[in-house]
Amino acid sequence: MKQPLDIRHNVDRHRFEAVVEGQLAHADYRLDDGVLWLFHTEVPRPIGGRGIAAELVKAALAHARESGFRVQPACSYVRRYMRQHPETHSLLATGERS
């Protein structure tokens, strides 16, 4: 069984992060007037291909939903993730299309 990813919301660094096998993966954001701009995801190559980026984005989107924020997917990975997950479309900031 796959062990759950331990994702931490690092408020000071404005990102969601996880350490896997000593490698830091993260999804960075900025908050502007109730809009969570997800602008960068990074997973080091040695731990890539395991769905880590998806889990980080999922955590960020859950945080947005719980906090009442809209989401601006300013990162190509986040845009693709949201396109593939229609249940996230209600979070899109005004004017953003999946």
Backbone atoms as SQL, in Angstrom:
CREATE TABLE atoms (id INTEGER PRIMARY KEY, chain TEXT, resi INTEGER, resn TEXT, atom TEXT, x REAL, y REAL, z REAL);
INSERT INTO atoms VALUES
  (1, 'A', 1, 'MET', 'N', 0.830, -1.191, 0.000),
  (2, 'A', 1, 'MET', 'CA', 0.000, 0.000, 0.000),
  (3, 'A', 1, 'MET', 'C', 0.872, 1.252, 0.000),
  (4, 'A', 2, 'LYS', 'N', 0.482, 2.232, -0.819),
  (5, 'A', 2, 'LYS', 'CA', 1.221, 3.482, -0.923),
  (6, 'A', 2, 'LYS', 'C', 1.016, 4.302, 0.349),
  (7, 'A', 3, 'GLN', 'N', 2.120, 4.776, 0.924),
  (8, 'A', 3, 'GLN', 'CA', 2.047, 5.583, 2.135),
  (9, 'A', 3, 'GLN', 'C', 1.559, 6.985, 1.776),
  (10, 'A', 4, 'PRO', 'N', 0.648, 7.547, 2.589),
  (11, 'A', 4, 'PRO', 'CA', 0.158, 8.896, 2.296),
  (12, 'A', 4, 'PRO', 'C', 1.286, 9.921, 2.364),
  (13, 'A', 5, 'LEU', 'N', 1.163, 10.920, 1.520),
  (14, 'A', 5, 'LEU', 'CA', 2.153, 11.983, 1.461),
  (15, 'A', 5, 'LEU', 'C', 1.897, 12.968, 2.606),
  (16, 'A', 6, 'ASP', 'N', 2.938, 13.319, 3.326),
  (17, 'A', 6, 'ASP', 'CA', 2.838, 14.280, 4.423),
  (18, 'A', 6, 'ASP', 'C', 3.047, 15.681, 3.843),
  (19, 'A', 7, 'ILE', 'N', 1.930, 16.382, 3.604),
  (20, 'A', 7, 'ILE', 'CA', 1.989, 17.715, 3.001),
  (21, 'A', 7, 'ILE', 'C', 1.835, 18.759, 4.086),
  (22, 'A', 8, 'ARG', 'N', 2.701, 19.725, 4.039),
  (23, 'A', 8, 'ARG', 'CA', 2.712, 20.812, 5.025),
  (24, 'A', 8, 'ARG', 'C', 2.395, 22.124, 4.323),
  (25, 'A', 9, 'HIS', 'N', 1.514, 22.925, 4.922),
  (26, 'A', 9, 'HIS', 'CA', 1.259, 24.271, 4.416),
  (27, 'A', 9, 'HIS', 'C', 2.254, 25.197, 5.097),
  (28, 'A', 10, 'ASN', 'N', 3.251, 25.640, 4.350),
  (29, 'A', 10, 'ASN', 'CA', 4.262, 26.543, 4.875),
  (30, 'A', 10, 'ASN', 'C', 3.782, 27.967, 4.607),
  (31, 'A', 11, 'VAL', 'N', 3.091, 28.526, 5.570),
  (32, 'A', 11, 'VAL', 'CA', 2.468, 29.843, 5.427),
  (33, 'A', 11, 'VAL', 'C', 3.529, 30.917, 5.185),
  (34, 'A', 12, 'ASP', 'N', 4.632, 30.853, 5.907),
  (35, 'A', 12, 'ASP', 'CA', 5.686, 31.872, 5.775),
  (36, 'A', 12, 'ASP', 'C', 6.303, 31.897, 4.382),
  (37, 'A', 13, 'ARG', 'N', 6.424, 30.731, 3.749),
  (38, 'A', 13, 'ARG', 'CA', 7.033, 30.658, 2.400),
  (39, 'A', 13, 'ARG', 'C', 5.982, 30.646, 1.300),
  (40, 'A', 14, 'HIS', 'N', 4.707, 30.692, 1.665),
  (41, 'A', 14, 'HIS', 'CA', 3.590, 30.722, 0.705),
  (42, 'A', 14, 'HIS', 'C', 3.632, 29.514, -0.238),
  (43, 'A', 15, 'ARG', 'N', 3.634, 28.344, 0.372),
  (44, 'A', 15, 'ARG', 'CA', 3.652, 27.142, -0.451),
  (45, 'A', 15, 'ARG', 'C', 3.188, 25.930, 0.337),
  (46, 'A', 16, 'PHE', 'N', 2.812, 24.915, -0.427),
  (47, 'A', 16, 'PHE', 'CA', 2.508, 23.597, 0.118),
  (48, 'A', 16, 'PHE', 'C', 3.708, 22.745, -0.224),
  (49, 'A', 17, 'GLU', 'N', 4.173, 21.960, 0.741),
  (50, 'A', 17, 'GLU', 'CA', 5.418, 21.235, 0.509),
  (51, 'A', 17, 'GLU', 'C', 5.386, 19.845, 1.136),
  (52, 'A', 18, 'ALA', 'N', 6.232, 19.006, 0.573),
  (53, 'A', 18, 'ALA', 'CA', 6.401, 17.647, 1.090),
  (54, 'A', 18, 'ALA', 'C', 7.857, 17.256, 0.870),
  (55, 'A', 19, 'VAL', 'N', 8.403, 16.556, 1.839),
  (56, 'A', 19, 'VAL', 'CA', 9.752, 16.023, 1.707),
  (57, 'A', 19, 'VAL', 'C', 9.624, 14.527, 1.486),
  (58, 'A', 20, 'VAL', 'N', 10.162, 14.069, 0.359),
  (59, 'A', 20, 'VAL', 'CA', 10.116, 12.657, -0.012),
  (60, 'A', 20, 'VAL', 'C', 11.548, 12.215, -0.276),
  (61, 'A', 21, 'GLU', 'N', 11.983, 11.215, 0.464),
  (62, 'A', 21, 'GLU', 'CA', 13.339, 10.697, 0.315),
  (63, 'A', 21, 'GLU', 'C', 14.373, 11.822, 0.390),
  (64, 'A', 22, 'GLY', 'N', 14.136, 12.758, 1.317),
  (65, 'A', 22, 'GLY', 'CA', 15.061, 13.866, 1.522),
  (66, 'A', 22, 'GLY', 'C', 14.975, 14.973, 0.485),
  (67, 'A', 23, 'GLN', 'N', 14.054, 14.861, -0.454),
  (68, 'A', 23, 'GLN', 'CA', 13.899, 15.857, -1.526),
  (69, 'A', 23, 'GLN', 'C', 12.653, 16.698, -1.248),
  (70, 'A', 24, 'LEU', 'N', 12.777, 18.020, -1.425),
  (71, 'A', 24, 'LEU', 'CA', 11.654, 18.927, -1.194),
  (72, 'A', 24, 'LEU', 'C', 10.886, 19.171, -2.489),
  (73, 'A', 25, 'ALA', 'N', 9.593, 18.893, -2.448),
  (74, 'A', 25, 'ALA', 'CA', 8.678, 19.202, -3.552),
  (75, 'A', 25, 'ALA', 'C', 7.732, 20.281, -3.035),
  (76, 'A', 26, 'HIS', 'N', 7.314, 21.204, -3.922),
  (77, 'A', 26, 'HIS', 'CA', 6.457, 22.277, -3.438),
  (78, 'A', 26, 'HIS', 'C', 5.570, 22.854, -4.535),
  (79, 'A', 27, 'ALA', 'N', 4.466, 23.457, -4.089),
  (80, 'A', 27, 'ALA', 'CA', 3.552, 24.205, -4.944),
  (81, 'A', 27, 'ALA', 'C', 3.452, 25.596, -4.329),
  (82, 'A', 28, 'ASP', 'N', 3.916, 26.589, -5.079),
  (83, 'A', 28, 'ASP', 'CA', 3.998, 27.956, -4.579),
  (84, 'A', 28, 'ASP', 'C', 2.775, 28.775, -4.974),
  (85, 'A', 29, 'TYR', 'N', 2.409, 29.688, -4.102),
  (86, 'A', 29, 'TYR', 'CA', 1.252, 30.539, -4.371),
  (87, 'A', 29, 'TYR', 'C', 1.493, 31.940, -3.840),
  (88, 'A', 30, 'ARG', 'N', 0.624, 32.842, -4.276),
  (89, 'A', 30, 'ARG', 'CA', 0.495, 34.146, -3.623),
  (90, 'A', 30, 'ARG', 'C', -0.986, 34.418, -3.492),
  (91, 'A', 31, 'LEU', 'N', -1.335, 35.119, -2.454),
  (92, 'A', 31, 'LEU', 'CA', -2.732, 35.439, -2.188),
  (93, 'A', 31, 'LEU', 'C', -2.933, 36.919, -2.453),
  (94, 'A', 32, 'ASP', 'N', -3.894, 37.228, -3.311),
  (95, 'A', 32, 'ASP', 'CA', -4.151, 38.606, -3.685),
  (96, 'A', 32, 'ASP', 'C', -5.654, 38.837, -3.734),
  (97, 'A', 33, 'ASP', 'N', -6.169, 39.587, -2.769),
  (98, 'A', 33, 'ASP', 'CA', -7.577, 39.975, -2.736),
  (99, 'A', 33, 'ASP', 'C', -8.522, 38.773, -2.863),
  (100, 'A', 34, 'GLY', 'N', -8.262, 37.727, -2.084),
  (101, 'A', 34, 'GLY', 'CA', -9.131, 36.558, -2.076),
  (102, 'A', 34, 'GLY', 'C', -8.904, 35.579, -3.215),
  (103, 'A', 35, 'VAL', 'N', -7.859, 35.821, -4.007),
  (104, 'A', 35, 'VAL', 'CA', -7.525, 34.910, -5.107),
  (105, 'A', 35, 'VAL', 'C', -6.179, 34.256, -4.805),
  (106, 'A', 36, 'LEU', 'N', -6.176, 32.936, -4.803),
  (107, 'A', 36, 'LEU', 'CA', -4.967, 32.161, -4.591),
  (108, 'A', 36, 'LEU', 'C', -4.340, 31.898, -5.965),
  (109, 'A', 37, 'TRP', 'N', -3.253, 32.570, -6.241),
  (110, 'A', 37, 'TRP', 'CA', -2.529, 32.413, -7.506),
  (111, 'A', 37, 'TRP', 'C', -1.536, 31.270, -7.330),
  (112, 'A', 38, 'LEU', 'N', -1.808, 30.139, -7.948),
  (113, 'A', 38, 'LEU', 'CA', -0.874, 29.003, -7.913),
  (114, 'A', 38, 'LEU', 'C', 0.036, 29.165, -9.122),
  (115, 'A', 39, 'PHE', 'N', 1.286, 29.559, -8.862),
  (116, 'A', 39, 'PHE', 'CA', 2.149, 29.950, -9.967),
  (117, 'A', 39, 'PHE', 'C', 3.350, 29.052, -10.226),
  (118, 'A', 40, 'HIS', 'N', 3.593, 28.067, -9.360),
  (119, 'A', 40, 'HIS', 'CA', 4.763, 27.205, -9.614),
  (120, 'A', 40, 'HIS', 'C', 4.626, 25.902, -8.841),
  (121, 'A', 41, 'THR', 'N', 4.892, 24.802, -9.519),
  (122, 'A', 41, 'THR', 'CA', 5.015, 23.509, -8.840),
  (123, 'A', 41, 'THR', 'C', 6.378, 22.942, -9.208),
  (124, 'A', 42, 'GLU', 'N', 6.998, 22.306, -8.242),
  (125, 'A', 42, 'GLU', 'CA', 8.324, 21.740, -8.493),
  (126, 'A', 42, 'GLU', 'C', 8.488, 20.423, -7.740),
  (127, 'A', 43, 'VAL', 'N', 8.845, 19.394, -8.477),
  (128, 'A', 43, 'VAL', 'CA', 9.148, 18.090, -7.906),
  (129, 'A', 43, 'VAL', 'C', 10.512, 17.684, -8.456),
  (130, 'A', 44, 'PRO', 'N', 11.498, 17.480, -7.583),
  (131, 'A', 44, 'PRO', 'CA', 12.816, 17.080, -8.068),
  (132, 'A', 44, 'PRO', 'C', 12.757, 15.795, -8.901),
  (133, 'A', 45, 'ARG', 'N', 13.552, 15.750, -9.928),
  (134, 'A', 45, 'ARG', 'CA', 13.560, 14.622, -10.860),
  (135, 'A', 45, 'ARG', 'C', 13.648, 13.248, -10.187),
  (136, 'A', 46, 'PRO', 'N', 14.500, 13.072, -9.161),
  (137, 'A', 46, 'PRO', 'CA', 14.613, 11.732, -8.551),
  (138, 'A', 46, 'PRO', 'C', 13.320, 11.189, -7.943),
  (139, 'A', 47, 'ILE', 'N', 12.393, 12.084, -7.605),
  (140, 'A', 47, 'ILE', 'CA', 11.138, 11.617, -7.010),
  (141, 'A', 47, 'ILE', 'C', 9.936, 11.910, -7.915),
  (142, 'A', 48, 'GLY', 'N', 10.197, 12.282, -9.135),
  (143, 'A', 48, 'GLY', 'CA', 9.130, 12.604, -10.079),
  (144, 'A', 48, 'GLY', 'C', 8.359, 11.367, -10.526),
  (145, 'A', 49, 'GLY', 'N', 7.218, 11.609, -11.134),
  (146, 'A', 49, 'GLY', 'CA', 6.415, 10.527, -11.696),
  (147, 'A', 49, 'GLY', 'C', 5.632, 9.713, -10.689),
  (148, 'A', 50, 'ARG', 'N', 5.489, 10.219, -9.492),
  (149, 'A', 50, 'ARG', 'CA', 4.782, 9.483, -8.434),
  (150, 'A', 50, 'ARG', 'C', 3.466, 10.148, -8.030),
  (151, 'A', 51, 'GLY', 'N', 3.079, 11.201, -8.728),
  (152, 'A', 51, 'GLY', 'CA', 1.850, 11.897, -8.381),
  (153, 'A', 51, 'GLY', 'C', 2.006, 12.911, -7.263),
  (154, 'A', 52, 'ILE', 'N', 3.234, 13.252, -6.945),
  (155, 'A', 52, 'ILE', 'CA', 3.487, 14.192, -5.846),
  (156, 'A', 52, 'ILE', 'C', 2.951, 15.584, -6.183),
  (157, 'A', 53, 'ALA', 'N', 3.190, 16.063, -7.387),
  (158, 'A', 53, 'ALA', 'CA', 2.691, 17.386, -7.786),
  (159, 'A', 53, 'ALA', 'C', 1.170, 17.425, -7.686),
  (160, 'A', 54, 'ALA', 'N', 0.515, 16.358, -8.120),
  (161, 'A', 54, 'ALA', 'CA', -0.949, 16.298, -8.049),
  (162, 'A', 54, 'ALA', 'C', -1.426, 16.393, -6.601),
  (163, 'A', 55, 'GLU', 'N', -0.754, 15.720, -5.698),
  (164, 'A', 55, 'GLU', 'CA', -1.146, 15.767, -4.287),
  (165, 'A', 55, 'GLU', 'C', -0.932, 17.159, -3.697),
  (166, 'A', 56, 'LEU', 'N', 0.145, 17.829, -4.090),
  (167, 'A', 56, 'LEU', 'CA', 0.391, 19.189, -3.614),
  (168, 'A', 56, 'LEU', 'C', -0.695, 20.145, -4.112),
  (169, 'A', 57, 'VAL', 'N', -1.035, 20.030, -5.388),
  (170, 'A', 57, 'VAL', 'CA', -2.071, 20.890, -5.964),
  (171, 'A', 57, 'VAL', 'C', -3.419, 20.588, -5.319),
  (172, 'A', 58, 'LYS', 'N', -3.699, 19.328, -5.119),
  (173, 'A', 58, 'LYS', 'CA', -4.947, 18.930, -4.465),
  (174, 'A', 58, 'LYS', 'C', -5.045, 19.565, -3.073),
  (175, 'A', 59, 'ALA', 'N', -3.958, 19.558, -2.324),
  (176, 'A', 59, 'ALA', 'CA', -3.938, 20.164, -0.987),
  (177, 'A', 59, 'ALA', 'C', -4.151, 21.678, -1.073),
  (178, 'A', 60, 'ALA', 'N', -3.519, 22.319, -2.042),
  (179, 'A', 60, 'ALA', 'CA', -3.674, 23.765, -2.213),
  (180, 'A', 60, 'ALA', 'C', -5.115, 24.115, -2.579),
  (181, 'A', 61, 'LEU', 'N', -5.719, 23.319, -3.454),
  (182, 'A', 61, 'LEU', 'CA', -7.101, 23.568, -3.855),
  (183, 'A', 61, 'LEU', 'C', -8.071, 23.325, -2.697),
  (184, 'A', 62, 'ALA', 'N', -7.791, 22.324, -1.883),
  (185, 'A', 62, 'ALA', 'CA', -8.625, 22.067, -0.699),
  (186, 'A', 62, 'ALA', 'C', -8.533, 23.247, 0.262),
  (187, 'A', 63, 'HIS', 'N', -7.333, 23.779, 0.420),
  (188, 'A', 63, 'HIS', 'CA', -7.142, 24.946, 1.282),
  (189, 'A', 63, 'HIS', 'C', -7.941, 26.135, 0.734),
  (190, 'A', 64, 'ALA', 'N', -7.882, 26.338, -0.568),
  (191, 'A', 64, 'ALA', 'CA', -8.631, 27.440, -1.191),
  (192, 'A', 64, 'ALA', 'C', -10.131, 27.271, -0.929),
  (193, 'A', 65, 'ARG', 'N', -10.621, 26.064, -1.134),
  (194, 'A', 65, 'ARG', 'CA', -12.050, 25.802, -0.932),
  (195, 'A', 65, 'ARG', 'C', -12.450, 26.065, 0.531),
  (196, 'A', 66, 'GLU', 'N', -11.671, 25.546, 1.468),
  (197, 'A', 66, 'GLU', 'CA', -11.968, 25.705, 2.899),
  (198, 'A', 66, 'GLU', 'C', -11.895, 27.166, 3.332),
  (199, 'A', 67, 'SER', 'N', -11.045, 27.944, 2.673),
  (200, 'A', 67, 'SER', 'CA', -10.832, 29.340, 3.053),
  (201, 'A', 67, 'SER', 'C', -11.717, 30.312, 2.284),
  (202, 'A', 68, 'GLY', 'N', -12.463, 29.801, 1.299),
  (203, 'A', 68, 'GLY', 'CA', -13.328, 30.659, 0.505),
  (204, 'A', 68, 'GLY', 'C', -12.590, 31.463, -0.553),
  (205, 'A', 69, 'PHE', 'N', -11.410, 31.002, -0.957),
  (206, 'A', 69, 'PHE', 'CA', -10.629, 31.693, -1.980),
  (207, 'A', 69, 'PHE', 'C', -11.010, 31.198, -3.366),
  (208, 'A', 70, 'ARG', 'N', -10.830, 32.037, -4.350),
  (209, 'A', 70, 'ARG', 'CA', -10.888, 31.641, -5.756),
  (210, 'A', 70, 'ARG', 'C', -9.461, 31.284, -6.156),
  (211, 'A', 71, 'VAL', 'N', -9.317, 30.581, -7.266),
  (212, 'A', 71, 'VAL', 'CA', -7.993, 30.123, -7.698),
  (213, 'A', 71, 'VAL', 'C', -7.690, 30.635, -9.099),
  (214, 'A', 72, 'GLN', 'N', -6.493, 31.150, -9.258),
  (215, 'A', 72, 'GLN', 'CA', -5.968, 31.533, -10.560),
  (216, 'A', 72, 'GLN', 'C', -4.832, 30.555, -10.871),
  (217, 'A', 73, 'PRO', 'N', -5.044, 29.615, -11.794),
  (218, 'A', 73, 'PRO', 'CA', -3.995, 28.640, -12.116),
  (219, 'A', 73, 'PRO', 'C', -2.950, 29.259, -13.050),
  (220, 'A', 74, 'ALA', 'N', -1.940, 29.894, -12.463),
  (221, 'A', 74, 'ALA', 'CA', -0.922, 30.599, -13.229),
  (222, 'A', 74, 'ALA', 'C', 0.261, 29.695, -13.597),
  (223, 'A', 75, 'CYS', 'N', 0.140, 28.423, -13.339),
  (224, 'A', 75, 'CYS', 'CA', 1.177, 27.426, -13.641),
  (225, 'A', 75, 'CYS', 'C', 0.563, 26.418, -14.609),
  (226, 'A', 76, 'SER', 'N', 1.313, 26.029, -15.624),
  (227, 'A', 76, 'SER', 'CA', 0.770, 25.103, -16.629),
  (228, 'A', 76, 'SER', 'C', 0.328, 23.782, -16.002),
  (229, 'A', 77, 'TYR', 'N', 1.056, 23.305, -15.002),
  (230, 'A', 77, 'TYR', 'CA', 0.667, 22.048, -14.365),
  (231, 'A', 77, 'TYR', 'C', -0.678, 22.207, -13.648),
  (232, 'A', 78, 'VAL', 'N', -0.854, 23.311, -12.939),
  (233, 'A', 78, 'VAL', 'CA', -2.110, 23.539, -12.213),
  (234, 'A', 78, 'VAL', 'C', -3.267, 23.689, -13.200),
  (235, 'A', 79, 'ARG', 'N', -3.048, 24.400, -14.308),
  (236, 'A', 79, 'ARG', 'CA', -4.100, 24.523, -15.327),
  (237, 'A', 79, 'ARG', 'C', -4.507, 23.150, -15.849),
  (238, 'A', 80, 'ARG', 'N', -3.535, 22.316, -16.148),
  (239, 'A', 80, 'ARG', 'CA', -3.820, 20.963, -16.649),
  (240, 'A', 80, 'ARG', 'C', -4.558, 20.140, -15.593),
  (241, 'A', 81, 'TYR', 'N', -4.101, 20.212, -14.361),
  (242, 'A', 81, 'TYR', 'CA', -4.749, 19.476, -13.271),
  (243, 'A', 81, 'TYR', 'C', -6.218, 19.886, -13.168),
  (244, 'A', 82, 'MET', 'N', -6.474, 21.185, -13.168),
  (245, 'A', 82, 'MET', 'CA', -7.846, 21.664, -13.004),
  (246, 'A', 82, 'MET', 'C', -8.706, 21.311, -14.213),
  (247, 'A', 83, 'ARG', 'N', -8.146, 21.311, -15.395),
  (248, 'A', 83, 'ARG', 'CA', -8.891, 20.885, -16.590),
  (249, 'A', 83, 'ARG', 'C', -9.338, 19.440, -16.446),
  (250, 'A', 84, 'GLN', 'N', -8.467, 18.610, -15.876),
  (251, 'A', 84, 'GLN', 'CA', -8.742, 17.176, -15.748),
  (252, 'A', 84, 'GLN', 'C', -9.625, 16.842, -14.547),
  (253, 'A', 85, 'HIS', 'N', -9.890, 17.810, -13.690),
  (254, 'A', 85, 'HIS', 'CA', -10.690, 17.584, -12.484),
  (255, 'A', 85, 'HIS', 'C', -11.828, 18.601, -12.438),
  (256, 'A', 86, 'PRO', 'N', -12.931, 18.288, -13.117),
  (257, 'A', 86, 'PRO', 'CA', -14.055, 19.228, -13.195),
  (258, 'A', 86, 'PRO', 'C', -14.584, 19.676, -11.834),
  (259, 'A', 87, 'GLU', 'N', -14.399, 18.871, -10.815),
  (260, 'A', 87, 'GLU', 'CA', -14.881, 19.242, -9.482),
  (261, 'A', 87, 'GLU', 'C', -14.153, 20.474, -8.934),
  (262, 'A', 88, 'THR', 'N', -13.050, 20.875, -9.570),
  (263, 'A', 88, 'THR', 'CA', -12.305, 22.060, -9.125),
  (264, 'A', 88, 'THR', 'C', -12.730, 23.326, -9.869),
  (265, 'A', 89, 'HIS', 'N', -13.531, 23.194, -10.917),
  (266, 'A', 89, 'HIS', 'CA', -13.867, 24.337, -11.764),
  (267, 'A', 89, 'HIS', 'C', -14.585, 25.449, -11.005),
  (268, 'A', 90, 'SER', 'N', -15.345, 25.090, -9.979),
  (269, 'A', 90, 'SER', 'CA', -16.065, 26.111, -9.211),
  (270, 'A', 90, 'SER', 'C', -15.108, 27.033, -8.452),
  (271, 'A', 91, 'LEU', 'N', -13.855, 26.638, -8.320),
  (272, 'A', 91, 'LEU', 'CA', -12.859, 27.459, -7.624),
  (273, 'A', 91, 'LEU', 'C', -12.222, 28.511, -8.529),
  (274, 'A', 92, 'LEU', 'N', -12.396, 28.378, -9.833),
  (275, 'A', 92, 'LEU', 'CA', -11.703, 29.264, -10.766),
  (276, 'A', 92, 'LEU', 'C', -12.079, 30.722, -10.547),
  (277, 'A', 93, 'ALA', 'N', -11.077, 31.581, -10.584),
  (278, 'A', 93, 'ALA', 'CA', -11.312, 33.018, -10.474),
  (279, 'A', 93, 'ALA', 'C', -12.117, 33.491, -11.672),
  (280, 'A', 94, 'THR', 'N', -12.868, 34.537, -11.491),
  (281, 'A', 94, 'THR', 'CA', -13.688, 35.088, -12.561),
  (282, 'A', 94, 'THR', 'C', -12.849, 35.327, -13.816),
  (283, 'A', 95, 'GLY', 'N', -13.400, 34.898, -14.941),
  (284, 'A', 95, 'GLY', 'CA', -12.711, 35.116, -16.207),
  (285, 'A', 95, 'GLY', 'C', -11.769, 33.999, -16.607),
  (286, 'A', 96, 'GLU', 'N', -11.428, 33.120, -15.696),
  (287, 'A', 96, 'GLU', 'CA', -10.530, 32.005, -16.012),
  (288, 'A', 96, 'GLU', 'C', -11.362, 30.863, -16.565),
  (289, 'A', 97, 'ARG', 'N', -10.894, 30.290, -17.609),
  (290, 'A', 97, 'ARG', 'CA', -11.574, 29.150, -18.228),
  (291, 'A', 97, 'ARG', 'C', -10.669, 27.937, -18.172),
  (292, 'A', 98, 'SER', 'N', -11.268, 26.804, -17.909),
  (293, 'A', 98, 'SER', 'CA', -10.501, 25.563, -17.881),
  (294, 'A', 98, 'SER', 'C', -10.303, 25.131, -19.309);
